[in-house]
């Protein structure tokens, strides 16, 4: 007989969706706890990387001050240590894509203040992983586009369709049927969210309203928690929801901590708070996709924590107390 108490949903992070109990595979994806990364593909950004079109005025000015300031810029725009493949291997299944053209080339690039990887190299990693893990599902959120013309959008869309082909999950007016059981049955592995109203309706590109992603836009920890709590309370149960557990530096906060970094100023201070907050949530109620910066921290504790929340469907309550340390979360059997 199946004993839910003996199940550890994090035994094999590269195959966590594949190995979920059948009961959880029947749950709509909009009601699962799914870990994601914010500004997903920034790990390859170097101090020598060119400034990108999304860079704000402060970064543009710093770039003009000379090469020595590039290392400072890098510390504030690089949000992930892991590349795409490693993120997939530790359980990340939602990816936040910021895409830009680049003068002098027809290639498209991921960006965040500085240019990162060319998109083809990253998508090749994704495809290779999906081919080797045919029951896993990823959500690619084409969130921002920089220096894009309509022709660039059409080129990108054609490229995406050509790369993923039959793996793409078709758009539907209802998300209630969209379960892992459904996607695995039809060999679907990729949900593409395309946040651009100019392209019109496309049966393979999910519009942004299906996956709302409210942005906290604060450097204050208390304001962050209040914002996230309020968004969960007002969640539309007919759509998914992307919760962004992160602080966003302002130009002023960067100047005050000029020689610091995004990680030490905006990620480390909320690390323990993040797990305490997550353990108070339930995908059975409101929580869905959760994204964060530097998902590698503490032996990839973040994706482990989010994935483990799905056990609420098996036992109806968490088998650990919030009084237990966050560190225990990654070592005990959830």
N, C-alpha and C positions, 0 to 999 in steps of 0.2 A: 504494500500500500504506500502511496506517495506521502512523504512526511515533509511538509513545507519547512519545518524548523531546521532540517538538515541541508537545505539548499543554500549554496553560496552563489549569488548571481555574478560575482566577480572572479570566479575561478579561472575563467578564460576570457579576458577582456576583448581580444580580437574577434571572438565569436559569441559575444554575450547575447546578441539578438537571436542567433541560431539556436543557442542552448536554453533559451527561456522556456519555462513550462508552457504547455499548450494553452492553459487558462489565460496566461498573460498575452500570448500571441493573438488571442481573440479580442483583446481590448483595443479600441481605436487609438491610433498613434497620437491623436490630440489629447489623450488621457494617460499617456505613458510619461515617465520621467526620462528625459533624453539629455545627455551631456553634450555641450557644444563649446566651440572656441570663438572668442571675439577677435576680430581682425586676424583671421585664421592663419594667413600665409605670410608672416613677417619674419620668420626665423632666419631667413637668408640675408636680411638687410645688413649691410656693412657700412662702415664709416665712409667708404668710397662710393656708396650708391648715390646716384643722381637724385636731386630733389624732384618730387613728383607734383603733378597739378593740384592735388588735394591739400598740399601743405598750406597752412595758414600764414598770415602776415608775419607772425613772430618767427616761424621756422624759415620763411623766405629771407628775413633780415639776417638771421643767424647764418644762413648759408652764404650770404654775401660777405660775411666777416672773415671768411677764409676756411681752409681745410681743417684747422684745429677745432672748429665748432661743429664739424660733421659728427664727431664722436659724441658730443653732447646731444645733438639731434637724434642720433641712433638710440641713445639710452631712453629717450622719451617716446619714440615711435615704434619700437620693437616690442610686440606684445606676446610673442610666443617663442619658446625655446625649441619646441619639437617641429619637425617638418610634417608634411601631410601624412606620409606613411606611418610615422611613429605615433602621431595623434590617433590614427585609425587603430593601430595596434593596442593602444591603451583605452579604447572604448569611445572616443569622440565620434559622434554621428551627425552633428550639425556643424556646418562651416559657413562663416561670414566672409563673403567675397567683396572686395573693393577693387574694381578693374579700371584700367586706364590705357589709353593709347600712348604712344611715345614717338616724339618727333624723329623723323629719319628712318623709321621702320614700320612695317605693317604688323608686327607682332603686338600682342596685347599683354599687359603686365598686371600683377597684383601690386597694390600700393598702400602705403600708409605714411604719408609725409615724405618718404623716400621710396624709390622703386625697389620692388622685391622680385620674386621669380616671374619668369615668363609663364603664361598660363598653361601652355602645352606640357611643360615638364611636370607640373603639379597634377594635371588631369591624367597624365599617363600613370602616375603613382596610384591615383584613385582607381583607375580602371584595372590596374594589375591586382590591387587588393580585392576589388569586387569580384574579379574573375576567380581568385583563389578562395573567396569566402562568399559563395553564391546565395546565401540566405541572409546576408547582412544588408541593411538599408542605410543610405546616407541622404542627408538633406543639404543641398547646396543653395545658399541664399545669395543671389546676385543683387547685392544691396545698394551699391553706389557705383556710378559710372562717371568717369572724368574725361573731358575732351572727346566726347562721343558724338558722332553724327548718326543719323538714322541708318546710314549705310553701315556704320560700325556695329550698330545693334544687330542688323540683319546678318552681318558676317559672323558675329559672335554666336548668335542663335543657330545659324547653320552649322557652325563648328561644334557646338554642344550636342546638337541632335546627331551629327555624324559620329561623334565620339561615343556617345552613350546608347544611341539607337534604341533597341528593344528593351533596354534596362529602365527607360524613363516611365515614371508613373503618370498615366493620363489624368488630366484635370477632371474633377467632378463637382457638381453643385453641392454635394453633401460629403462631409468627411467622416460620417458615422461608420461607413463600411470600410474605411481605410485602416486596415489592421496589418500586422505582420503576417498573420495567416493568409490574408488576401495577397499581399505583395509576394510572399514566398511561393504561393500557388501559381502565380502568373509570371514568375521570374523577374519581377520588377525590383530594381535596386536603387533608383535615384529619383528623388523629388527635386525638381528645379523650381525655385521661387525667383521670379523675374520682376523686379520693382521698377518698371518703366511703363508709364501710361501710353507712350507714343506708339508702341508696337501693336496695340489692340489685343484681341483675344487670340489665344493659341492653345490648342488642346493638350499641349505637352508642357506648357509653362504656367505654373501656379501663380496667380496674382497675389500681391502682398497682403490683401485684406484677409486671406486665408491664414496668414501667419503674422499677426500683428506683433511688432517688436518695440514697445514703448521704451524710450531712452531716459534713464534717470538724470543724466547731465548735472551731476553734482560732485563736489569734493567733500561733502559732509556725510559722515557715516550714519548719523541719525536720520538725515533726510533721505538717504538711500533706502534704509529699511522701511521707512514710512511710505515711500514711493512704491516699493515692491509689494508691500502689504496691500496698499490701495488698489494697485493694478490687479492683483489676484482676486480681490473682492469684487471688482467690477468686470471680471472676465466674461467674455461671451462664450458660452458653452458649445456653440456650434462651430467654433474655429479653434485652431491651435493658439498657443501663446508662447512667445519667446521672452524669458525673464533675463535681463542683463544685470548680473551681480558684479558691478564694477563701478569704480569712481573715475570721473573724467577730469583730467587736469585742465585748468584754464591758463591762458598766457601769463596771468599774474602769478598763479601758483608755480608755474615753471620758473619764472624769473626769481621767485623767492628761494627756490631750491635748485638753482641753476646747475650745480654740480652733482645733483642727486639723479634719480631715474624714475621712470614710471613704476617700476617694480617696487622700489623701496618707499616711494611716496604714496602710491595709490593701490598697490596690491598687497604688500605685506601687512599694512595696518588693518585690513579687513579679512585677513585669512581665517583666523579662528572664528570670527563673527559669522563668516559665510557658512561654516559647517553647523554652527549652532542654529542658524536660521533655517538651513535646509532640513535639519532633523525635526523641525516643527511643521514641515509641510507634508502634503500627501498628493500624489498624482491622482488618487481616487477622488480628490476634491477639486483642486484648482491648478496645481503645479504641472508644468509640461516641459518644454525645452528650457534649459538653463545654460547660459554661456558665461565664460569668465576669461580673464587674461592669465597667462602662464599656467596652463592646465597641468603642467609637468610637476608642479611643486609638491613636495612631501610624498614622493613616490606615486605621483598621479592620484592623489587622494580625492581630488575633485570629481573626476569621472566615476570613481569607485563609489563615492557617496551618492551621487545622483542615480546611478544605475541601481544601487541597493534599495532606494526608496520604492522601487516597483514591487518589493516583497509585500507591500501592504495588500496587494491583490490575493496573496496566498494565505496570510494569517490575520488580516484585518487590523493589525496593530504592529508597531515596531517591537522587535524582541530586545531592544536595548533601551536604557534609560538616558535621558538627556543629562543626567548627573555623571554618566560615564564620560571619560575624556574623549575628545575628538580623535586622539591617536588610536584608541581602541577600535574605532570604526573600521579601520583598514586591516585589522588583524583578527577580529572575532568573526564567527560565521553569522552573517546577516540572514 
